[in-house]
Amino acid sequence: MSSLIGEIVTREAQLLGLVLSTHEVGAFESYAAELKKWNSKVNLTAITKDREIAIKHFVDSLHLAPYLTADDRLLDIGSGAGLPVIPVKIIRPDIAMVSVDAVAKKIHFQRHVIRILNLQNIEAIHARIEALHNMRGKSFTVITSRAFTRLDRFVALAAPLLAEDGVLVAMKGEQAESEISASDVALHASGFTVVSVQRYTLPENMGERVLTFLKQSKTA
């Protein structure tokens, strides 16, 4: 019998057009178990109940997946306990992914999960994102962050690592539109434009979320 986490993730993934295999469902269940185990010793997340882990962490993360293609290279900035990068990796093993976080214990946890789930072509890096700006070969077609920092700062941090014609995806809460308005001048000054805003509601009244897509302006 599947767990509550497995049931919720399976159901909600289907609504996104994603059909999970038994192996993938088991990976989410193992991920949640390790998250709770580690969280009892080191602070990774304030969300510790199965239902909330399934919805606020896993289902929320999976909303990014339909916007990715097999040719993408994904960078997750400030990925914390591996969100959204690890849930997306579980269902899209074909996509190359890198996660970056400045907190060592969070990267140690990510590497542990990557190892026990035998995830391939994914790297967890302990560094401030600024440290990657001079690294060659780190040109990503999609760069995301989930509730990491304000929108204009995310753009400033991510832009040097974005491939030509790449897209930035800020995963935000329901205040996203007001943040976009507040960041409008700074975004245009940095040469980026909001090209799409996708709002969705998490199940079981667990909140509104917004995917904000930004691309470099073509005016230069």
Backbone as CSV, one residue per row, in Angstrom:
resi,resn,N_x,N_y,N_z,CA_x,CA_y,CA_z,C_x,C_y,C_z
1,MET,0.839,-1.194,0.000,0.000,0.000,0.000,0.881,1.252,0.000
2,SER,0.535,2.209,-0.859,1.358,3.417,-0.946,1.118,4.320,0.249
3,SER,2.077,5.172,0.512,1.977,6.098,1.632,1.133,7.302,1.244
4,LEU,0.827,8.129,2.238,0.095,9.362,1.978,0.866,10.233,0.991
5,ILE,2.176,10.326,1.192,2.997,11.126,0.290,2.906,10.586,-1.132
6,GLY,3.034,9.277,-1.281,2.941,8.677,-2.604,1.592,8.913,-3.257
7,GLU,0.531,8.806,-2.489,-0.823,9.008,-3.022,-1.017,10.444,-3.500
8,ILE,-0.595,11.398,-2.684,-0.789,12.804,-3.041,0.042,13.177,-4.259
9,VAL,1.315,12.799,-4.258,2.191,13.165,-5.371,1.704,12.513,-6.669
10,THR,1.282,11.263,-6.605,0.766,10.574,-7.788,-0.464,11.284,-8.338
11,ARG,-1.389,11.595,-7.449,-2.645,12.245,-7.858,-2.398,13.616,-8.476
12,GLU,-1.599,14.425,-7.811,-1.391,15.784,-8.279,-0.507,15.826,-9.522
13,ALA,0.438,14.900,-9.627,1.256,14.825,-10.839,0.387,14.514,-12.054
14,GLN,-0.587,13.636,-11.876,-1.501,13.306,-12.971,-2.235,14.530,-13.478
15,LEU,-2.623,15.410,-12.573,-3.324,16.633,-12.961,-2.420,17.562,-13.770
16,LEU,-1.105,17.383,-13.636,-0.133,18.157,-14.418,0.259,17.428,-15.708
17,GLY,-0.384,16.290,-15.945,-0.060,15.505,-17.130,1.157,14.630,-16.953
18,LEU,1.526,14.367,-15.699,2.714,13.567,-15.400,2.284,12.237,-14.793
19,VAL,2.634,11.140,-15.441,2.298,9.811,-14.931,3.544,9.224,-14.272
20,LEU,3.478,9.030,-12.959,4.644,8.559,-12.214,4.702,7.039,-12.181
21,SER,5.899,6.520,-12.326,6.110,5.075,-12.189,6.178,4.709,-10.712
22,THR,6.075,3.413,-10.445,6.206,2.928,-9.071,7.568,3.317,-8.505
23,HIS,8.585,3.246,-9.353,9.939,3.621,-8.923,10.008,5.091,-8.530
24,GLU,9.396,5.950,-9.323,9.419,7.389,-9.031,8.656,7.703,-7.748
25,VAL,7.506,7.073,-7.557,6.747,7.277,-6.327,7.579,6.839,-5.124
26,GLY,8.252,5.713,-5.249,9.120,5.239,-4.166,10.250,6.207,-3.880
27,ALA,10.763,6.867,-4.917,11.830,7.849,-4.735,11.331,9.042,-3.919
28,PHE,10.121,9.506,-4.204,9.557,10.604,-3.418,9.359,10.192,-1.952
29,GLU,8.911,8.972,-1.741,8.709,8.493,-0.371,10.034,8.387,0.375
30,SER,11.070,7.912,-0.299,12.400,7.825,0.325,12.965,9.209,0.615
31,TYR,12.786,10.114,-0.325,13.237,11.507,-0.158,12.593,12.122,1.079
32,ALA,11.282,11.945,1.221,10.570,12.496,2.384,11.074,11.880,3.685
33,ALA,11.304,10.579,3.668,11.792,9.905,4.878,13.153,10.446,5.294
34,GLU,14.045,10.654,4.326,15.373,11.190,4.630,15.280,12.653,5.090
35,LEU,14.368,13.396,4.487,14.186,14.792,4.886,13.769,14.884,6.348
36,LYS,12.844,14.038,6.756,12.383,14.058,8.159,13.481,13.574,9.104
37,LYS,14.209,12.564,8.676,15.279,12.021,9.513,16.381,13.064,9.741
38,TRP,16.833,13.687,8.666,17.886,14.703,8.780,17.384,15.939,9.514
39,ASN,16.130,16.272,9.295,15.596,17.491,9.887,15.524,17.405,11.404
40,SER,15.488,16.199,11.936,15.467,16.038,13.393,16.817,16.368,14.012
41,LYS,17.863,16.439,13.167,19.218,16.730,13.652,19.731,18.080,13.164
42,VAL,19.424,18.401,11.915,19.846,19.683,11.348,18.632,20.351,10.725
43,ASN,18.557,21.652,10.851,17.380,22.378,10.379,17.414,22.565,8.864
44,LEU,16.586,21.785,8.164,16.505,21.884,6.712,15.224,22.580,6.260
45,THR,14.140,22.354,6.988,12.844,22.894,6.608,11.935,22.975,7.821
46,ALA,11.014,23.939,7.792,10.001,24.046,8.850,8.805,23.160,8.536
47,ILE,8.771,22.600,7.346,7.653,21.758,6.907,8.023,20.303,7.168
48,THR,7.320,19.661,8.100,7.724,18.320,8.532,6.598,17.295,8.490
49,LYS,5.366,17.711,8.288,4.246,16.772,8.226,4.127,16.211,6.806
50,ASP,3.796,14.932,6.693,3.773,14.260,5.397,2.919,14.992,4.367
51,ARG,1.715,15.385,4.763,0.813,16.042,3.817,1.420,17.341,3.292
52,GLU,2.046,18.101,4.172,2.649,19.374,3.768,3.915,19.160,2.944
53,ILE,4.705,18.156,3.306,5.889,17.839,2.504,5.467,17.491,1.084
54,ALA,4.441,16.651,0.969,3.975,16.217,-0.346,3.487,17.389,-1.183
55,ILE,2.724,18.293,-0.565,2.099,19.375,-1.327,2.996,20.602,-1.439
56,LYS,3.474,21.105,-0.303,4.219,22.367,-0.311,5.625,22.222,-0.863
57,HIS,6.191,21.036,-0.764,7.529,20.814,-1.312,7.484,20.101,-2.666
58,PHE,6.921,18.895,-2.691,7.027,18.069,-3.895,6.089,18.524,-5.016
59,VAL,4.807,18.660,-4.708,3.852,19.064,-5.748,4.184,20.464,-6.267
60,ASP,4.506,21.362,-5.372,4.891,22.711,-5.792,6.073,22.648,-6.751
61,SER,7.084,21.868,-6.412,8.272,21.742,-7.270,7.919,21.196,-8.646
62,LEU,6.989,20.239,-8.699,6.660,19.583,-9.962,5.973,20.511,-10.956
63,HIS,5.455,21.637,-10.493,4.831,22.579,-11.418,5.838,23.166,-12.415
64,LEU,7.119,23.045,-12.110,8.141,23.516,-13.048,8.339,22.543,-14.203
65,ALA,8.124,21.259,-13.960,8.487,20.207,-14.916,7.873,20.355,-16.308
66,PRO,6.598,20.716,-16.443,6.019,20.794,-17.799,6.664,21.849,-18.696
67,TYR,7.439,22.747,-18.118,8.052,23.817,-18.904,9.472,23.472,-19.346
68,LEU,9.931,22.258,-19.045,11.290,21.848,-19.378,11.309,20.887,-20.553
69,THR,12.417,20.903,-21.291,12.605,19.955,-22.394,13.882,19.153,-22.158
70,ALA,14.044,18.091,-22.917,15.209,17.214,-22.761,16.514,17.931,-23.083
71,ASP,16.438,18.996,-23.842,17.652,19.728,-24.226,18.085,20.764,-23.185
72,ASP,17.277,20.962,-22.164,17.592,21.993,-21.169,18.735,21.580,-20.251
73,ARG,19.403,22.620,-19.716,20.324,22.455,-18.590,19.792,23.355,-17.497
74,LEU,19.440,22.755,-16.362,18.743,23.458,-15.287,19.680,23.777,-14.132
75,LEU,19.632,25.021,-13.661,20.343,25.442,-12.463,19.323,25.898,-11.440
76,ASP,19.434,25.383,-10.221,18.560,25.769,-9.114,19.406,26.530,-8.097
77,ILE,19.107,27.805,-7.921,19.868,28.678,-7.022,19.203,28.739,-5.650
78,GLY,20.011,28.550,-4.601,19.463,28.579,-3.247,18.506,27.433,-3.023
79,SER,18.940,26.244,-3.407,18.051,25.081,-3.487,17.703,24.460,-2.147
80,GLY,18.366,24.877,-1.085,17.999,24.402,0.255,18.087,22.894,0.387
81,ALA,16.947,22.281,0.675,16.900,20.822,0.837,16.725,20.108,-0.501
82,GLY,16.982,20.839,-1.606,16.913,20.225,-2.928,15.629,20.501,-3.678
83,LEU,15.044,21.672,-3.427,13.744,21.998,-4.000,13.824,23.260,-4.842
84,PRO,13.408,23.201,-6.085,12.664,22.120,-6.764,13.521,21.074,-7.478
85,VAL,14.844,21.186,-7.427,15.688,20.414,-8.344,15.542,18.901,-8.187
86,ILE,15.501,18.382,-6.967,15.451,16.919,-6.812,14.096,16.344,-7.212
87,PRO,12.953,16.919,-6.796,11.685,16.391,-7.306,11.612,16.400,-8.836
88,VAL,12.103,17.477,-9.456,12.076,17.536,-10.913,13.013,16.486,-11.509
89,LYS,14.167,16.296,-10.883,15.123,15.298,-11.375,14.538,13.890,-11.307
90,ILE,13.779,13.604,-10.271,13.194,12.266,-10.120,12.339,11.908,-11.332
91,ILE,11.581,12.884,-11.844,10.679,12.578,-12.956,11.255,12.956,-14.324
92,ARG,12.335,13.729,-14.330,12.980,14.102,-15.597,14.473,13.759,-15.533
93,PRO,14.804,12.469,-15.470,16.214,12.064,-15.349,17.039,12.411,-16.579
94,ASP,16.373,12.749,-17.691,17.071,13.055,-18.937,17.697,14.439,-18.948
95,ILE,17.307,15.305,-18.014,17.766,16.692,-18.030,18.973,16.869,-17.101
96,ALA,20.017,17.542,-17.595,21.192,17.842,-16.774,20.836,18.937,-15.776
97,MET,21.219,18.753,-14.515,20.838,19.698,-13.465,21.986,19.971,-12.503
98,VAL,22.008,21.197,-12.000,22.966,21.621,-10.975,22.188,22.395,-9.929
99,SER,22.494,22.149,-8.662,21.917,22.949,-7.583,23.047,23.614,-6.810
100,VAL,22.760,24.813,-6.330,23.763,25.583,-5.594,23.134,26.120,-4.316
101,ASP,23.840,25.959,-3.214,23.405,26.563,-1.953,24.638,26.904,-1.127
102,ALA,24.545,28.012,-0.391,25.681,28.480,0.403,25.778,27.786,1.758
103,VAL,24.758,27.005,2.127,24.739,26.337,3.439,25.201,24.892,3.273
104,ALA,26.315,24.570,3.892,26.957,23.266,3.685,26.053,22.095,4.049
105,LYS,25.343,22.179,5.175,24.537,21.039,5.619,23.421,20.722,4.612
106,LYS,22.930,21.741,3.922,21.870,21.511,2.941,22.422,20.803,1.705
107,ILE,23.621,21.178,1.294,24.256,20.485,0.175,24.647,19.064,0.560
108,HIS,25.112,18.861,1.780,25.422,17.498,2.243,24.174,16.622,2.181
109,PHE,23.040,17.189,2.589,21.786,16.442,2.528,21.425,16.124,1.077
110,GLN,21.534,17.112,0.212,21.211,16.878,-1.195,22.073,15.763,-1.787
111,ARG,23.365,15.818,-1.503,24.261,14.794,-2.039,23.891,13.411,-1.507
112,HIS,23.482,13.359,-0.250,23.032,12.094,0.346,21.810,11.559,-0.396
113,VAL,20.837,12.407,-0.639,19.620,11.983,-1.346,19.946,11.575,-2.772
114,ILE,20.776,12.358,-3.452,21.183,12.023,-4.820,21.828,10.635,-4.862
115,ARG,22.638,10.350,-3.847,23.331,9.059,-3.792,22.353,7.907,-3.522
116,ILE,21.490,8.051,-2.533,20.615,6.919,-2.181,19.537,6.684,-3.245
117,LEU,19.173,7.745,-3.960,18.181,7.583,-5.033,18.847,7.238,-6.366
118,ASN,20.184,7.221,-6.361,20.961,6.907,-7.567,20.580,7.825,-8.732
119,LEU,20.462,9.111,-8.432,20.153,10.083,-9.473,21.425,10.405,-10.255
120,GLN,21.297,10.502,-11.569,22.444,10.710,-12.444,22.385,12.095,-13.092
121,ASN,23.566,12.581,-13.486,23.671,13.850,-14.207,23.061,15.003,-13.405
122,ILE,23.369,15.027,-12.123,22.952,16.111,-11.239,24.087,16.372,-10.260
123,GLU,24.397,17.639,-10.052,25.506,18.032,-9.180,25.013,19.037,-8.149
124,ALA,25.367,18.821,-6.894,25.033,19.752,-5.817,26.312,20.448,-5.370
125,ILE,26.336,21.764,-5.488,27.543,22.550,-5.243,27.368,23.425,-4.015
126,HIS,28.336,23.342,-3.097,28.335,24.213,-1.919,29.111,25.481,-2.268
127,ALA,28.392,26.549,-2.507,29.033,27.813,-2.873,27.990,28.922,-2.878
128,ARG,28.467,30.136,-2.797,27.611,31.270,-3.119,27.522,31.346,-4.640
129,ILE,26.381,31.722,-5.149,26.192,31.706,-6.585,27.197,32.618,-7.302
130,GLU,27.622,33.684,-6.637,28.598,34.588,-7.248,29.898,33.873,-7.599
131,ALA,30.221,32.813,-6.849,31.463,32.078,-7.080,31.441,31.306,-8.397
132,LEU,30.243,31.085,-8.948,30.141,30.343,-10.200,30.235,31.243,-11.425
133,HIS,30.188,32.550,-11.223,30.111,33.466,-12.359,31.311,33.361,-13.298
134,ASN,32.447,32.961,-12.778,33.645,32.862,-13.616,33.941,31.436,-14.087
135,MET,33.033,30.514,-13.777,33.244,29.127,-14.191,32.836,28.943,-15.643
136,ARG,33.703,28.335,-16.433,33.400,28.110,-17.838,32.531,26.858,-17.985
137,GLY,31.756,26.850,-19.041,30.926,25.686,-19.319,29.686,25.610,-18.467
138,LYS,29.399,26.646,-17.679,28.214,26.653,-16.830,27.168,27.590,-17.434
139,SER,26.724,27.254,-18.616,25.735,28.074,-19.298,24.415,27.309,-19.305
140,PHE,23.437,27.815,-18.572,22.195,27.088,-18.335,21.044,27.672,-19.139
141,THR,20.227,26.798,-19.695,19.078,27.257,-20.480,17.912,27.655,-19.588
142,VAL,17.839,27.067,-18.398,16.802,27.417,-17.426,17.457,27.581,-16.058
143,ILE,17.213,28.718,-15.430,17.701,28.948,-14.067,16.497,29.290,-13.201
144,THR,16.365,28.605,-12.092,15.211,28.802,-11.222,15.635,29.069,-9.794
145,SER,14.725,29.623,-9.036,14.881,29.721,-7.580,13.489,29.672,-6.978
146,ARG,13.394,29.073,-5.815,12.100,28.891,-5.156,12.136,29.637,-3.824
147,ALA,11.431,30.774,-3.793,11.344,31.582,-2.569,12.730,31.856,-1.992
148,PHE,13.678,32.190,-2.876,15.070,32.348,-2.453,15.399,33.792,-2.092
149,THR,15.104,34.713,-2.980,15.440,36.108,-2.755,14.506,36.959,-3.602
150,ARG,14.599,38.268,-3.450,13.709,39.136,-4.221,14.034,39.031,-5.711
151,LEU,13.069,39.371,-6.518,13.142,39.113,-7.950,14.326,39.792,-8.631
152,ASP,14.563,41.067,-8.332,15.662,41.770,-9.006,17.015,41.190,-8.619
153,ARG,17.153,40.747,-7.377,18.420,40.134,-6.958,18.605,38.767,-7.617
154,PHE,17.556,38.007,-7.728,17.636,36.716,-8.429,18.137,36.909,-9.857
155,VAL,17.579,37.890,-10.541,17.996,38.161,-11.920,19.471,38.545,-11.970
156,ALA,19.897,39.404,-11.065,21.293,39.842,-11.040,22.248,38.671,-10.796
157,LEU,21.858,37.754,-9.919,22.700,36.606,-9.603,22.719,35.573,-10.724
158,ALA,21.580,35.408,-11.380,21.447,34.340,-12.371,21.931,34.737,-13.759
159,ALA,21.802,36.003,-14.115,22.064,36.446,-15.486,23.427,36.022,-16.040
160,PRO,24.523,36.115,-15.261,25.832,35.744,-15.826,25.948,34.264,-16.205
161,LEU,25.038,33.437,-15.713,25.107,31.997,-15.970,24.065,31.521,-16.969
162,LEU,23.294,32.449,-17.503,22.194,32.087,-18.394,22.674,31.997,-19.843
163,ALA,22.264,30.932,-20.513,22.591,30.769,-21.922,21.826,31.786,-22.766
164,GLU,22.336,32.036,-23.962,21.615,32.912,-24.884,20.235,32.317,-25.156
165,ASP,19.234,33.141,-25.074,17.832,32.722,-25.245,17.342,31.851,-24.097
166,GLY,18.097,31.809,-23.002,17.656,31.061,-21.831,16.557,31.795,-21.078
167,VAL,15.977,31.112,-20.108,14.866,31.683,-19.343,15.122,31.552,-17.847
168,LEU,14.751,32.591,-17.107,14.773,32.560,-15.654,13.359,32.279,-15.167
169,VAL,13.241,31.412,-14.162,11.923,31.078,-13.624,11.962,31.267,-12.105
170,ALA,11.307,32.320,-11.643,11.224,32.580,-10.205,9.950,31.942,-9.670
171,MET,10.099,31.027,-8.726,8.953,30.365,-8.112,8.603,31.149,-6.844
172,LYS,7.440,31.806,-6.894,7.078,32.752,-5.848,5.727,32.423,-5.222
173,GLY,5.456,33.096,-4.107,4.160,32.990,-3.465,3.173,33.970,-4.078
174,GLU,2.043,34.133,-3.421,0.955,34.919,-4.005,1.267,36.404,-4.122
175,GLN,2.347,36.875,-3.501,2.722,38.287,-3.578,3.541,38.598,-4.824
176,ALA,3.665,37.659,-5.736,4.575,37.795,-6.878,4.298,39.030,-7.716
177,GLU,3.016,39.317,-7.991,2.713,40.452,-8.859,3.192,41.773,-8.266
178,SER,3.003,41.946,-6.962,3.469,43.188,-6.333,4.987,43.256,-6.343
179,GLU,5.641,42.108,-6.238,7.104,42.087,-6.299,7.589,42.421,-7.704
180,ILE,6.867,41.944,-8.711,7.215,42.274,-10.098,7.116,43.778,-10.304
181,SER,6.046,44.370,-9.810,5.865,45.821,-9.961,6.976,46.588,-9.262
182,ALA,7.327,46.137,-8.054,8.363,46.823,-7.283,9.732,46.682,-7.932
183,SER,9.929,45.601,-8.698,11.234,45.334,-9.309,11.317,45.805,-10.755
184,ASP,10.241,46.389,-11.274,10.144,46.692,-12.698,11.316,47.520,-13.222
185,VAL,11.645,48.593,-12.530,12.720,49.472,-12.983,14.060,48.732,-12.980
186,ALA,14.329,48.004,-11.885,15.590,47.272,-11.769,15.697,46.180,-12.829
187,LEU,14.588,45.510,-13.133,14.602,44.449,-14.143,14.938,45.016,-15.519
188,HIS,14.294,46.115,-15.865,14.569,46.724,-17.164,16.008,47.241,-17.238
189,ALA,16.511,47.743,-16.125,17.897,48.230,-16.107,18.888,47.096,-16.321
190,SER,18.514,45.902,-15.875,19.406,44.751,-16.048,19.180,44.052,-17.386
191,GLY,18.223,44.563,-18.173,18.006,44.016,-19.507,17.078,42.824,-19.567
192,PHE,16.230,42.654,-18.547,15.311,41.512,-18.522,13.863,41.981,-18.500
193,THR,13.002,41.127,-19.049,11.577,41.411,-19.123,10.783,40.199,-18.655
194,VAL,9.723,40.444,-17.914,8.809,39.366,-17.545,8.002,38.994,-18.785
195,VAL,8.119,37.737,-19.225,7.444,37.311,-20.452,6.193,36.480,-20.172
196,SER,6.073,35.963,-18.955,4.890,35.165,-18.618,4.778,35.046,-17.108
197,VAL,3.549,35.018,-16.635,3.276,34.793,-15.219,2.209,33.709,-15.135
198,GLN,2.562,32.579,-14.524,1.637,31.457,-14.407,1.270,31.241,-12.937
199,ARG,0.008,31.487,-12.625,-0.470,31.334,-11.246,-1.149,29.973,-11.085
200,TYR,-0.939,29.341,-9.947,-1.623,28.086,-9.659,-1.911,27.985,-8.160
201,THR,-2.850,27.130,-7.823,-3.259,26.936,-6.432,-2.845,25.550,-5.972
202,LEU,-2.159,25.476,-4.864,-1.809,24.182,-4.301,-3.055,23.510,-3.739
203,PRO,-3.116,22.183,-3.785,-4.310,21.489,-3.288,-4.485,21.633,-1.780
204,GLU,-5.692,21.316,-1.336,-6.029,21.292,0.090,-5.787,22.645,0.772
205,ASN,-6.049,23.724,0.012,-5.962,25.088,0.551,-4.588,25.418,1.125
206,MET,-3.556,24.956,0.459,-2.203,25.193,0.965,-1.498,26.361,0.277
207,GLY,-2.265,27.203,-0.397,-1.677,28.453,-0.854,-1.652,28.661,-2.350
208,GLU,-1.457,29.922,-2.707,-1.306,30.327,-4.102,0.189,30.416,-4.429
209,ARG,0.530,30.040,-5.631,1.908,30.109,-6.090,1.960,30.717,-7.492
210,VAL,3.115,31.253,-7.848,3.266,31.905,-9.140,4.629,31.551,-9.735
211,LEU,4.629,31.144,-11.003,5.860,30.986,-11.763,6.036,32.245,-12.610
212,THR,7.142,32.944,-12.388,7.436,34.163,-13.140,8.585,33.874,-14.100
213,PHE,8.311,34.003,-15.400,9.295,33.709,-16.441,9.883,35.021,-16.950
214,LEU,11.210,35.088,-16.994,11.903,36.291,-17.472,12.915,35.920,-18.542
215,LYS,13.031,36.796,-19.532,14.037,36.606,-20.573,14.751,37.923,-20.823
216,GLN,15.921,37.781,-21.402,16.691,38.978,-21.731,16.002,39.734,-22.855
217,SER,15.917,41.051,-22.682,15.272,41.892,-23.693,16.067,41.866,-24.982
218,LYS,15.367,42.005,-26.101,16.007,41.940,-27.423,16.388,43.321,-27.946
219,THR,16.391,44.313,-27.063,16.604,45.693,-27.517,18.072,46.050,-27.673
220,ALA,18.954,45.235,-27.065,20.388,45.592,-27.089,20.955,45.438,-28.484
